[in-house]
Amino acid sequence: MDLLYDRLAADLREHIEQGVYGAGERLPGVRALSRTRGVSVATVLAAYRRLEADALIEALGADRVIVCP
């Protein structure tokens, strides 16, 4: 069973791999993404943590996340 944050992380990973978000490009802020996706801030944070652990993104502040080169 997929958790909601796993599905969100998979969607974002796919966007990164397809070039929707390029290296060095900023991803949507946590609150903005939670509103557009209809999920909680905690879900977005968990998805971002998953992608950061996989070295796909880097969190540079409270609401600034970029795609790793």
Secondary structure in CASP SS format (residue, H / E / C, confidence):
PFRMAT SS
TARGET T0000
AUTHOR 0000-0000-0000
METHOD secondary structure of the structure
MODEL  1
M C 1.00
D C 1.00
L C 1.00
L H 1.00
Y H 1.00
D H 1.00
R H 1.00
L H 1.00
A H 1.00
A H 1.00
D H 1.00
L H 1.00
R H 1.00
E H 1.00
H H 1.00
I H 1.00
E H 1.00
Q C 1.00
G C 1.00
V C 1.00
Y C 1.00
G C 1.00
A C 1.00
G C 1.00
E C 1.00
R E 1.00
L C 1.00
P C 1.00
G C 1.00
V H 1.00
R H 1.00
A H 1.00
L H 1.00
S H 1.00
R H 1.00
T H 1.00
R H 1.00
G C 1.00
V C 1.00
S C 1.00
V H 1.00
A H 1.00
T H 1.00
V H 1.00
L H 1.00
A H 1.00
A H 1.00
Y H 1.00
R H 1.00
R H 1.00
L H 1.00
E H 1.00
A H 1.00
D C 1.00
A C 1.00
L C 1.00
I E 1.00
E E 1.00
A E 1.00
L E 1.00
G E 1.00
A C 1.00
D C 1.00
R E 1.00
V E 1.00
I E 1.00
V E 1.00
C C 1.00
P C 1.00
END
